[in-house]
Amino acid sequence: MSVLRVCELEDIAPDSAKLVVVNGLKLSVVRIEEDVFVIGDTCSHADFSLSEGEVDTQDKTLECSKHGAAFSLENGEPQCLPATKPVPVYDVEVRDGTIYIKQAELVPGQTSGDSA
């Protein structure tokens, strides 16, 4: 399976999120201590950047700063309203200080041209 280079681990401050665009995919890269999560950056409710939201390190969620919908960093599922649809989640590998994702699988309704 192919992998895509996302960014360097040192580019992501602990307990924060950052927008990274890779091959047209808008990704929220989230670091909680030494754990790294990568989810689609666009809120499924309001087409807003999730990386601008707050990281909840206890619940491992990322909250959309527009309307407060929180998404699980582990499975992309919304944890509260107003969002009802999940965001894409990517398998992450950190190797020699570099963050990679496995070639993204498409979610229903998404095409390779979508900016997830």
Secondary structure, DSSP 4 states (H G I P E B T S, - for coil): --EEEEEEGGGS-TTEEEEEEETTEEEEEEEETTEEEEEESB-TTT--BGGGS-EETTTTEEE-TTT--EEETTT--B-STT--S---EE-EEEETTEEEEEPPPPPTT--TTS--
